[in-house]
Each structure stands twice: as structure tokens, then as C-alpha cells.
Amino acid sequence: MEAEKPCKDNISALAEWMKMSGKSNAWLAYMLDVSVSSIYSYMLRPGSDRHQIPYARTLLKIYILTGGRITPNDFYNLPTGDALIAATYKLGEAA
């Protein structure tokens, strides 16, 4: 079975920030007080078996460390664009 790779649309924002800032997974793990394996799981595609969403305190630390470039919403597979409009319409129908 092929290893899962970071998602380009959401979680890769964290990997891109790390790459641009020259930070390693070990550095981020230390700063967040989590394991390196947790860092890898944060970068997996939302919905995959090993994807983890950081605890609220860790999300806040990520937000602060990245100067707001990575937000809690980056860790969820939220609809955008036309998919958001469709989801909003469906919610209205259910009410």
C-alpha cells in the first residue's frame, strides 16, 4: 500500500510554510510539544485513516507560529466556491 501524501489543497499549507521558512518537522514538533509523527499526521489528507486534527491549543500555537498563515480551517475539508454554495443550499432545504 502506498504511503499517503500531504494534500495539496488544505494541509499542504503547513508543509509549504515549513518549507518557505526553513523549518523542519522536528522543530515544529518541539515548538508544539507534540511528536514528529503527529506533525506528519497533521499534513495528511482530511478523511484519511491517519489524518489528525490538532487539539485546539495546538491549532492556536500553529496559528501564532505561522503568523496567521495557517488557520484552524486549513485542517478541515471544508467546501469552497460552488461546493460551498451547494452545501448552503442543501442546509436551507433541510430546515
Secondary structure, 3 states (H helix, E strand, C coil): CCCCCECCCCCHHHHHHHHHHCCCHHHHHHHHCCCHHHHHHHCECCCCCCCCCCCHHHHHHHHHHCCCCCCHHHHCCCCCHHHHHHHHHHHHHHC
